[in-house]
Amino acid sequence: MSTGKPMTTIIALLRAVNVGGTGMLPMAELRALCAGLGYEDVRTYIASGNILFRSPRPEAEIRPTLETALAARMGKPIDVMVHTGAEMRAVLEANPFPAADPKRMVVAFLNAPVPADFLGRIANVDGEDVAALGREIYIHYAGGIGRSRLKLPPSPAATGRNLNAVAKLASLAG
């Protein structure tokens, strides 16, 4: 897709896509779909809807193009959260809980800023720490996610990744 424009590394996070169950999409098919859209150096990270590629196109164009192609392939809408490599590194660096165990940290990625009243509508907080910064919600599950009864209010479409995955994606983006 040599357009002469500078190429940016893009990280696309797909919501509710995996290799089994209801959102089944083999990563080889996801890579082929993205390559078919003209994205370059397409690669996936673990089989849970994390894809990296290079493109000169802006996020405002990439996200709807990818969502449309995924909806055609999956037969249902698939939400996609798009970040540049630099944005993913900034998400990692902005972690408001730097002393927390990364395995107990989740970052929820949204396509729009977190609603202003979001934090005030959280229920059943019992040792969890929650912060909202920009388009991300950081959650530290001190007692582990499996034991948590934390109730987050409805928000725009979001997908979560643990902090180790965020760090790896930032590293892979270069």
N, C-alpha and C positions, 0 to 999 in steps of 0.2 A: 504494500500500500504506500509506496514511496510518494509522499505529497510534497516533500520539501519542507514541511513544517516540523518543528522540534517534537520529538517523541517523548511522552511522559509515561512512566510506569503507573499503571492503574491496578488497584486491588478492588475486586468486586466481591461482596459478601452476599450470598443468596440466602433468603429466609426459607426455612422448611424444605431444604433440599438435602438429600443424603443418598447413600447407596442401598438402602433398604426401606421398607415400610411405604408410607403413603407418598412421600416426596422422592421416589426413586429416580435418580439420574446418574448413571455411571459417569465418572469423571472423564473418561475418554470421549464420551459424547459431548460433555460440556466443553472440553477443549476444542473439539471439532466445530461445535456451534460457534464458538468465539472466533476461531480462525476463519470460518465462513463469513463472519461479519467484517473481516479485514483486519482484525487485531493481530499483532505480531508477538512473537516470543511467548506464546500462550502456555501457561503451566498452572497446575492446581497444587494446593497444599492440603493434605489429608482429605479424606472423602466426605467432606461435610459442607460443600458449597463455597469454598474459598478459591478464587481464581485470580491470577495475575497475568497481565499482558501489557504490551506497549501500544500506544495510540497517540496521534496528534489531535484527536477529537476532544472537545471539552466534556466535562462530567454531564452537563445539561443535555448533551446529545447521546452520550454513551448509555446512561441509565435507561432512558425510554427505549432505545434501540435494543438493548439487551433484554429488558422486560418483555418487549413485544415478541422477540424471537423465542424466549423461554416459554411464554404463554402458548405460543403455537406448538412448541415441542411437548409441553406438559399437559396441555388441555385445560389449564387453569392459570390465573394470575400468579406470578412469582415476584415478590418484592426483592429489589436489589439495592444494596447500599454501596456507593462508590466513593473511594478515597484515592488520592494520589499516594505514592510512597512517602512523600514529605508529610502529608496529612496524617498518615498512619503513625509515623515517628512522633509527630506532635501529640497524638492521642496517648501514646505510650509515655511520653515525657510529662504530660499533664496529669498523670495519675495522682489523685489527691490522697491516696493511701499508700505511700511508697514503702512503708514498713510491713505491709500486709503480705502474706504468703501468696504468690502469684497463682497457685492452684486454687485458691479460695476467692479469687478476684474475677469478676465478669464485667466486661464492657458491653453495654447494649448500644448498638449503632442505629441511628435513626436517619431519615432523609431530610428532616427539618429540625430546627432547634427544639430542644426539650420544652414542652409547655411550661409557662411561668409558674403555674400552680401545682406542678407535678409532685414535688417533694412534700408539699403539705397534704397530699391525698394518699400517701403511703400508709399502709396498715400493718399491724402485727410485727412491728420492729422488735427484735429480741436479740440484740448483739450485732446486728448487721449495720454496716455503714453505707450510706448511699449519698452520692453527689451527682449533680447534673452540670455538665460543662458543654456548651455549644450543642452539637448534635449527638452527644454521647451521655450515657448514664453509667456511672461507675458503681459497682456493688461489691462490697467486701462481705463475704459470708464467713464470719469468724468461726462459727460452729460447723461450717460445711453446708453446701447447698442442699444436700439431701435431707438435712434436719430442719431447714429453715421453713418457717410459716409466713415469711414475708409476702405481702400482697401489694403488688405494684398496680397503680391505676391504669386504665386503658390509655394507650398513647398511639401516636401514628405508628405505622409498621416499623418493627425493629427486629434485629437479630443480634444474638449475643455470642461473644467469643471470650474464652478465658484469657487472662493476661499473658500466659505463655504463648498462646496462639497469636495474639496481637504482636508480641515481640518477634515471633518467628516471621510473621507476614511483613513487618517493618524491615527486618533483616533481609528477607528475600527480595524486597523491592529495591534494595541497594541504597 
